Amino acid sequence: MGDSSDLRTRLADARERTLAQVAALSEEFDGLVEANALVAVDDEHDPEGSSTAFERAHVASLLGAAREHVAQLDQALERVESGDYGRCAVCGGEIPAERLEVRPAASTCVGCAGKLRRPA
């Protein structure tokens, strides 16, 4: 997995990229809201109304996901500091390096992640 300095740098870089994405999406969302406020909106009779609402919802969803990713990266940085990075939060087993390479903020091993996603 590398030393903690390399991990911190990698996670901090991913965090900065994600914060830039949050800023861009926030700006895009604010622009959509502002543009929509300038138009008299009557969703029932406006052919653009539904597509505008969809676009706003889509950007809001992406923004929420990006903010959640920042939180996950912050938690991963905390795990590096505490020495728990690379350990599954569910079973305590080691998270494979390949998984951490693809998902550096991962807090579970593949097996536990799959169990958490399955409906009961």
C-alpha positions in Angstrom: 0.0 0.0 0.0 2.9 2.4 0.5 3.9 4.5 3.4 1.6 6.8 5.2 3.1 9.9 3.6 2.4 8.5 0.1 -1.1 7.6 1.2 -1.8 11.1 2.6 -0.5 12.7 -0.6 -2.6 10.5 -2.8 -5.8 11.0 -0.7 -5.2 14.8 -0.4 -4.7 15.0 -4.2 -8.0 13.1 -4.7 -9.7 15.4 -2.2 -8.5 18.5 -4.0 -9.7 17.2 -7.3 -13.1 16.4 -5.8 -13.3 19.8 -4.1 -12.7 21.4 -7.5 -15.5 19.2 -8.9 -17.8 20.3 -6.1 -17.0 24.0 -6.8 -17.7 23.5 -10.6 -20.9 21.6 -9.9 -22.1 24.2 -7.4 -21.5 27.0 -9.9 -23.3 25.0 -12.6 -26.3 24.4 -10.2 -26.4 28.1 -9.2 -26.4 29.1 -12.9 -29.3 26.7 -13.6 -31.3 28.1 -10.7 -30.5 31.7 -11.7 -31.4 31.1 -15.3 -34.6 29.4 -14.3 -35.5 32.3 -12.0 -35.4 34.7 -14.9 -38.0 32.8 -16.9 -41.6 32.6 -15.9 -41.9 28.9 -15.2 -45.1 27.0 -15.9 -43.9 23.4 -16.0 -47.3 22.2 -17.2 -47.2 24.3 -20.4 -43.5 25.0 -20.8 -41.9 22.3 -23.1 -38.5 23.2 -21.5 -39.8 22.9 -17.9 -39.3 19.2 -17.5 -35.8 19.1 -19.1 -34.8 22.1 -16.9 -36.0 20.2 -13.8 -34.2 17.1 -14.9 -31.0 18.9 -15.5 -31.2 20.6 -12.1 -31.9 17.3 -10.4 -29.0 15.6 -12.3 -26.5 18.3 -11.3 -27.8 18.2 -7.7 -27.3 14.5 -7.6 -23.7 14.8 -9.0 -23.0 17.5 -6.4 -24.3 15.4 -3.6 -22.2 12.4 -4.7 -19.1 14.7 -4.9 -19.7 16.1 -1.4 -20.1 12.5 -0.1 -16.8 11.5 -1.8 -15.0 14.4 0.0 -16.4 13.1 3.3 -15.2 9.6 2.5 -11.7 10.9 1.6 -11.6 12.8 4.9 -12.5 9.6 6.7 -9.8 7.7 4.8 -7.2 10.4 5.9 -8.4 9.9 9.5 -7.8 6.1 9.0 -4.3 6.7 7.8 -3.6 8.8 10.9 -5.0 6.2 13.2 -3.3 3.3 11.5 -6.6 1.7 10.4 -6.3 2.5 6.7 -6.5 -0.7 4.6 -8.5 -2.6 7.3 -12.2 -3.4 6.6 -14.5 -1.5 8.9 -16.9 -4.5 9.0 -14.8 -7.7 9.3 -11.4 -6.2 10.2 -9.7 -8.0 7.4 -7.2 -6.5 5.0 -8.6 -4.5 2.0 -6.7 -5.7 -1.1 -4.3 -3.2 -2.5 -6.0 -3.5 -5.9 -9.3 -2.2 -4.4 -7.5 0.7 -2.6 -5.8 1.6 -5.9 -9.2 1.9 -7.6 -11.1 3.2 -4.6 -8.6 4.9 -2.2 -11.4 5.9 0.2 -12.8 2.3 0.5 -13.5 1.4 4.1 -14.7 -2.2 3.4 -13.3 -5.2 1.6 -15.1 -6.4 -1.5 -16.9 -9.2 0.3 -18.3 -6.9 3.0 -19.1 -4.2 0.5 -21.2 -6.7 -1.5 -23.1 -7.8 1.7 -23.9 -4.2 2.6 -25.4 -3.5 -0.8 -27.7 -6.6 -0.8 -31.3 -6.0 0.3 -32.3 -7.9 3.4 
